[in-house]
Amino acid sequence: MLYGIRAWVRTPLSETVWTMQLKEAGEAFLQHCRLERYLSSNTLAAYRQDIGELIGYFGAVGAPSVSGSALVAYASHLSGVRNLAPATVKRRLACARSLFRWLLRTGIVPSDPFAGTEIRVRVPDRLPRCLTTTEMARLSRACEDATPLTRLATLLLFATGMRVGELVSVRLADLDLDRGAIRIVGKGDRQRQVVIPSEGMTRLVRGYVRTHHAGSLPTDRLLQDADGQALTTAGIRARLRHLARAAGLSRRVTPHMLRHTAATELLEAGVDIRFVQRLLGHRSILTTQIYTHVSDHALIAAIRGADLFGRLDRVGRG
């Protein structure tokens, strides 16, 4: 048993072996997710990666021949041999669970190998990584000397709390600049609206559209590179890394850090957590509540930095 994983297995008394290969079953499941569950392209890409890992481990076997004990060994392989992060191991196993539940419902397998099998992966609590207000201010100032594309992408990520995948998917038709809003298609193809928080930011978007969408272009995506092609998530990450270096920031800055920073700054500014939940597109407010812990850490640091008893002691000695 590897550190962080606890498992036990109850072996079924009998097992019927069918013929569909695990690889074929995985492809059928992905088709189901795409055509019937309407999962987003990002979610489908993650599922394909997870199922690819499962197939790579088990090889050319029939789907029904995968047992609970084999899944326990698979979990240990992910953690020990592959040395994947606990969160990644948990995601791989969650996808495998969904796969076998679907295979059971469709009659491809006679039983679910996860039934009677418990695999627990301990994921350490980790607060979101945010930029400080000072770091964000420096990044914002660096935007003044950046290209219009880098400036707009960076400031939109911070201003709206969008995921980077959501940002690159924004189309011209999603903009409602008269109302200062952008329609977003998030996880699971769930739609929401985010607010452009200032008139200055709205003018920035309007000016970019007027300059960069004047003629006929090969894509209607808002953000486009010099060739008129839709900007990719990798392109935004690269631009943000260069911008952070220009701003003199020593640590690696990612698009998701800007999302975390936006949420934390809004909560510290007194915005209702339910509004922040809607802005970020969280299904549950429990997901949003993690940012209150970040705010609490800032509060604790401020209180300890005030050194109240030290102040009393200094006044008393004076």
C-alpha positions in Angstrom: 0.0 0.0 0.0 1.4 3.4 -1.0 1.3 6.5 1.1 -1.9 8.4 0.7 -3.9 5.5 -0.8 -6.0 3.1 1.3 -7.8 0.3 -0.5 -9.8 -2.9 0.2 -11.5 -5.3 -2.2 -14.4 -7.7 -2.0 -14.0 -10.3 -4.8 -17.3 -11.4 -6.5 -18.1 -15.1 -6.3 -18.4 -15.3 -10.1 -17.6 -13.2 -13.1 -18.8 -13.4 -16.7 -16.2 -12.4 -19.2 -17.6 -10.6 -22.3 -15.7 -9.8 -25.4 -15.6 -6.0 -25.9 -12.0 -4.8 -25.5 -11.3 -2.1 -23.0 -10.0 0.2 -25.7 -13.2 -0.1 -27.7 -15.2 0.4 -24.5 -13.3 3.6 -23.8 -13.9 5.0 -27.3 -17.7 4.2 -27.0 -17.8 6.0 -23.6 -16.1 9.1 -25.0 -18.6 9.1 -27.9 -21.4 8.9 -25.3 -19.9 11.8 -23.4 -19.7 13.9 -26.5 -23.0 13.1 -28.2 -25.3 12.5 -25.2 -23.8 14.3 -22.3 -22.6 17.2 -24.4 -19.4 17.6 -22.4 -17.2 20.5 -23.3 -14.1 20.0 -25.5 -11.8 20.6 -22.5 -13.6 18.0 -20.4 -13.5 15.5 -23.3 -9.8 16.1 -23.7 -9.2 15.4 -20.0 -11.4 12.2 -20.2 -9.5 11.0 -23.2 -6.2 11.5 -21.4 -7.5 9.6 -18.3 -8.9 6.7 -20.3 -5.7 6.6 -22.4 -3.8 6.0 -19.1 -6.2 3.3 -18.1 -5.8 1.5 -21.4 -2.1 1.9 -21.4 -1.9 0.2 -18.1 -4.2 -2.7 -18.7 -3.3 -3.3 -22.4 -5.4 -5.4 -24.7 -7.9 -6.9 -22.3 -11.6 -7.4 -22.3 -13.5 -4.7 -20.4 -15.2 -7.3 -18.1 -11.9 -8.8 -17.1 -10.8 -5.7 -15.2 -11.2 -6.6 -11.5 -11.3 -4.6 -8.3 -7.9 -5.9 -7.2 -6.5 -4.9 -10.6 -7.9 -1.4 -10.1 -6.2 -1.2 -6.7 -2.9 -2.1 -8.3 -3.6 0.5 -11.0 -4.1 3.2 -8.3 -0.8 2.2 -6.7 0.9 2.3 -10.1 -0.3 5.9 -10.7 0.9 7.1 -7.4 4.1 5.0 -7.1 5.5 4.2 -10.5 4.0 7.2 -12.4 4.5 9.5 -9.4 1.4 11.5 -10.3 0.1 14.1 -8.0 -2.7 12.9 -5.7 -5.2 15.2 -7.4 -4.3 13.7 -10.8 -4.6 10.1 -9.4 -8.0 11.0 -8.0 -9.2 12.4 -11.4 -7.9 9.3 -13.3 -9.9 7.0 -10.9 -13.0 9.2 -11.1 -13.0 8.9 -14.8 -12.5 5.1 -14.6 -15.5 4.9 -12.2 -17.7 6.8 -14.6 -16.6 4.6 -17.5 -17.4 1.3 -15.7 -20.8 2.6 -14.4 -21.7 3.4 -18.0 -20.5 0.1 -19.2 -22.6 -1.6 -16.6 -25.7 0.4 -17.5 -25.3 -0.4 -21.2 -24.7 -4.1 -20.5 -21.2 -4.2 -21.8 -19.9 -5.5 -18.5 -21.9 -7.8 -16.1 -20.7 -6.0 -13.0 -18.9 -2.9 -11.9 -15.4 -3.7 -10.6 -15.5 -0.7 -8.4 -18.4 -2.2 -6.5 -17.0 -3.6 -3.3 -13.7 -1.9 -4.0 -12.7 1.2 -2.0 -9.7 3.2 -3.1 -9.1 6.4 -1.2 -6.6 9.0 -2.4 -5.7 11.6 0.1 -5.4 15.0 -1.5 -3.7 17.6 0.7 -5.6 20.8 1.4 -4.1 23.5 -0.8 -5.1 27.1 -0.9 -5.3 28.7 -4.3 -2.1 30.5 -5.5 -2.9 34.2 -5.9 -0.9 37.3 -6.7 -0.7 39.9 -4.0 -2.3 43.3 -4.7 1.2 44.7 -5.3 2.2 42.0 -7.7 -1.1 42.4 -9.6 -0.5 46.2 -9.8 3.0 45.6 -11.2 1.6 43.1 -13.8 -1.1 45.7 -14.8 1.5 48.4 -15.2 3.6 46.1 -17.4 0.5 45.7 -19.6 0.9 49.3 -20.7 4.0 48.3 -22.7 2.7 45.0 -23.9 1.0 44.2 -27.3 -2.7 45.0 -27.5 -3.4 41.2 -27.5 -1.4 40.5 -24.4 -2.8 43.5 -22.6 -6.4 42.5 -23.4 -6.0 38.8 -22.6 -4.3 39.5 -19.2 -6.7 42.2 -18.1 -9.8 40.2 -19.1 -8.6 37.2 -17.1 -8.2 39.3 -14.0 -11.3 41.5 -14.5 -13.7 38.7 -15.1 -12.2 35.6 -13.4 -12.6 33.6 -16.6 -10.8 30.3 -17.1 -8.2 30.5 -19.9 -10.1 28.0 -21.9 -13.3 30.1 -21.6 -11.4 33.2 -22.7 -10.0 31.7 -25.9 -13.5 30.5 -26.8 -15.1 33.9 -26.6 -16.6 35.0 -30.0 -17.6 38.4 -31.2 -21.2 37.4 -30.9 -20.7 36.7 -27.2 -19.9 40.4 -26.5 -22.6 42.8 -25.3 -20.5 45.9 -24.8 -23.5 48.2 -24.4 -24.3 46.3 -21.2 -20.7 45.7 -20.4 -21.1 41.9 -20.4 -19.6 38.8 -22.0 -21.4 35.5 -22.5 -19.3 32.5 -21.4 -19.6 28.8 -22.2 -18.0 27.1 -19.2 -17.6 23.5 -18.0 -20.2 21.1 -19.2 -21.3 23.7 -21.8 -23.0 25.7 -19.0 -23.5 29.3 -20.0 -23.2 32.4 -17.8 -22.5 36.1 -18.1 -19.5 37.9 -16.7 -19.4 41.6 -16.1 -16.8 43.9 -17.6 -16.1 45.9 -14.4 -15.3 49.3 -15.7 -16.0 51.6 -18.6 -12.2 51.9 -19.3 -12.1 48.1 -19.7 -15.1 48.2 -22.0 -13.4 50.8 -24.1 -10.3 48.6 -24.3 -12.4 45.7 -25.7 -14.2 47.9 -28.1 -11.0 49.4 -29.4 -9.4 46.0 -29.9 -12.5 44.8 -31.8 -12.5 47.9 -34.0 -8.8 47.6 -34.8 -8.4 43.8 -35.2 -11.7 42.8 -36.6 -12.0 45.4 -39.3 -11.7 43.1 -42.3 -12.6 39.5 -43.2 -10.8 37.1 -40.9 -10.6 33.3 -40.8 -12.2 33.1 -37.3 -14.8 35.0 -35.3 -12.9 34.4 -32.0 -12.3 37.6 -30.1 -8.6 37.0 -29.4 -6.5 36.4 -32.6 -2.8 36.2 -33.3 -0.9 38.1 -35.9 -2.1 35.7 -38.6 -5.7 36.1 -37.7 -5.9 32.6 -36.1 -7.7 32.1 -32.8 -5.3 32.5 -29.9 -4.7 29.3 -28.0 -4.5 28.6 -24.3 -0.8 27.8 -24.7 -0.3 31.2 -26.5 -1.9 33.0 -23.5 0.3 31.1 -21.0 3.5 32.0 -23.0 2.5 35.7 -23.2 1.7 35.8 -19.5 5.1 34.3 -18.6 6.9 37.0 -20.7 4.7 39.7 -19.2 5.5 38.5 -15.6 9.2 38.7 -16.3 8.8 42.2 -17.7 7.0 43.1 -14.5 9.9 41.9 -12.5 7.9 39.1 -10.8 10.1 36.2 -9.6 7.5 33.5 -9.5 5.8 31.7 -12.4 2.4 33.4 -13.2 -0.4 31.3 -14.8 -3.8 32.3 -16.1 -5.5 30.4 -13.3 -3.6 32.5 -10.8 -5.4 35.5 -12.2 -8.7 33.8 -11.7 -7.8 33.0 -8.1 -6.6 36.6 -7.6 -9.8 38.1 -9.0 -12.0 36.0 -6.7 -9.9 36.8 -3.6 -9.7 40.5 -4.4 -13.5 40.6 -4.9 -14.2 38.9 -1.5 -11.7 41.2 0.3 -13.5 44.1 -1.3 -16.8 42.9 0.3 -18.6 41.4 -2.7 -21.1 38.8 -1.7 -19.8 35.3 -2.1 -22.9 34.3 -4.0 -22.1 36.9 -6.7 -18.5 35.6 -6.9 -19.8 32.1 -7.3 -21.9 33.2 -10.2 -19.1 35.1 -11.8 -16.7 32.1 -11.6 -19.4 29.6 -12.8 -19.1 27.3 -9.7 -21.9 24.9 -9.3 -21.5 24.8 -5.6 -20.8 27.7 -3.2 -18.5 25.2 -1.3 -16.0 25.5 -4.2 -16.1 29.3 -3.9 -15.6 29.2 -0.2 -12.0 28.2 -0.5 -11.2 31.8 -1.4 -12.6 33.0 2.0 -9.7 31.0 3.5 -7.3 33.0 1.4 -8.9 36.2 2.7 -8.6 34.8 6.2 -4.9 34.3 5.7 -4.5 37.9 4.6 -6.5 39.0 7.6 -4.3 36.9 10.0 -1.1 38.3 8.4 -2.4 41.9 8.7 -3.4 41.4 12.4 -0.1 39.8 13.3 1.8 42.5 11.4 0.0 45.1 13.4 1.8 43.7 16.5 -0.8 45.0 19.0 1.0 43.7 22.2 4.3 45.1 20.8 2.7 48.5 20.5 1.5 48.3 24.1 4.9 47.3 25.3 6.6 50.1 23.4 4.1 52.7 24.8 4.5 51.2 28.3 8.3 51.6 28.1 8.0 55.1 26.8 
